[in-house]
Amino acid sequence: MKQNLIERQGYSDRIERMFGKGMVVALTGQRRVGKSCVMKRIYEKYSQDSSDLLTLT
């Protein structure tokens, strides 16, 4: 079953502004609202550039 994903650019922008500041970013919220999808899209964006190191746990 193919899912239509909603682009959550506002959330992505707010999270990306925290990068490089030595902060831990934790997404919290209700189940099935897209927390993992937001982080996966950010990971995919930054994993293409080998000069940036991003670890998801």
N, C-alpha and C positions, 0 to 999 in steps of 0.2 A: 504494500500500500504506500503510495507516494504521498508525502506530507508537504503542504505548502507552509514554508517558514516565513515568519514575519521578521523583517529587518528591524532590529532595535538599535538604530544608530545613536540615539540619545544616550542609552546605557553604555554602549561601546565607547563613545567619546568621553564620558565621565570616567570610565575605568582606565582608558588609555592615558588620561591626564595624570594619573597616579604613578605611571611607570617611571622608573629612574629616580624615584624619591625615597627609596628604601622602605616602602610601605607594603604591608601584606594586604592583598585584596581578597575579601571573602564575600561571596554572593549568598544572601539568605532570602528566603521567601517561601511562599506556598509551593506545593508540589505541582509539577507539570506546567509551569509558567514560562519556561525558556531559559533558566539560569545556565544550564549546561550548553545550550546552543549559543548563547552570547559568548561564553568563554571559548567554545570551539572555533567560532568565527574569528575571534581575536587571535587565537593560537595559529590558525591557518594563515592569517595575514602576516604575522611576525615570524613564523617558522620558515617562510620563503626567503627571508633575509638572514643569511647565516651569521651576520655580525651581531644580531640581537639574540640573547639567550632568554628563553621563557620556559618556566617549569610549571606544569599543572599537576597538582596532586589532589 
